[in-house]
Amino acid sequence: MAKNIAVIGDAESIKGFSAIGIDIYPCDEAEEAARLLRNVADSETYAIIYLTETVYRQTVKERSRYEERLTPAVIPLPGVTGNMGTGRERLSSFVEKAVGSDIIFNN
């Protein structure tokens, strides 16, 4: 069974993704974002769920439910307001866990 890709975030940041066949779930409030993430992830329809960095930071509790699972992969991406550094922070923490030191960003 093929799995799809979804994006959750503010409408302005994610509307372009629908043009390339990605399912979009616009939301502007933290509670709505948390509900959407649970519904989309638990549907088992999606292999990848992108969250705008704002939504990513608002849904810490919900995201923790999916961290140890292979799918769906929950990945932050910058919104129209710019890059908040969430992706870099996440990559840095993965490298530090793997090798004991942040050898990429030297933080």
N, C-alpha and C positions, 0 to 999 in steps of 0.2 A: 504494500500500500504506500503510495507516494505521500509525503508529508509536505506541508506548505510553510510559508514564511509569513509572519505577522509583524506589524509595527504598532506600538501604543505610544501616544504622546499628544501634544497639542496639535490642533488641526493644521495650523500654518506650517509646522515642521514636517508633518508626515503626508500631506495630501499628494505630493508628487510620487510617492511610492506606489500608489494605485495604478499609475500609468504603466508600470513595468510588471504588473500582475501580483504585487504583494498586497495582502489583506491589511487594511488600515482600521484602527480603532481609536478615533479621536476622543480625547478627554482633557478636561481642564482642572479637575479637582482631585486631590490625593485619595479620597475615599473611592471615587469612581475608578481611578487608576488601579487601586488595589483589587477592586472587584473584577475589573476587566482582566487583569493579569491572572487571577485565580481561574476565571472562566475559560480564558483562552488556553492557558497551560493545561488545565485539567481536561480539556476537550480531546486531547491526544491527536489533534489534527495537525499540529505545528511542530516542526523539528527545530525551528529557530524563531525566537521572539525578540525583536529589537525594541528597546525602550529609549525614549529620549532621556538625556541625562537627568533632567528634572524629575521625570517619572521614576527613573532608576533609583534616585536618592529618596523618593517618597515611599518606595515599596520595599524597604529593607526586610521587614518581617515576612512578607509574601514571597520575596525572592529566595529567602533561606530555605523554603520548602523544596526548591528545585535545584539547589546547588550540588547535591550529591547524585542527581539523576543524569543520565546520558542525554535524554531529550525531555523537554525542550532546552536548548541552549538559550540563555537569557543574556543579551549583549547590549551594552549602552552605546548610544550614538549621540553626537551633538545635535542640538536643536537649532532653530533659527537665531536664537540669542547668542550663540557662539559655544565654543568648547569650554567645558568646565573642568577638564582634566580627569574625568572619571575613568575613562578607558586606560589612560596612562597609570593611574593609581592601581587599577585592577591588575594590569600586566605586571607592574612592579611587585605587587604582593605575591603573584604566582611565581615569579622568578625567585623571590626571597624564600618562599616555601620550598622550592625545588633545590636550590643550591646553598641556602643559608645566608645569602647576601644579595643585595640588589646590584648585580654586575652590569646591568643595562643602563640604568639611570643614575647610579651611584648616590642614592639619597640616604 
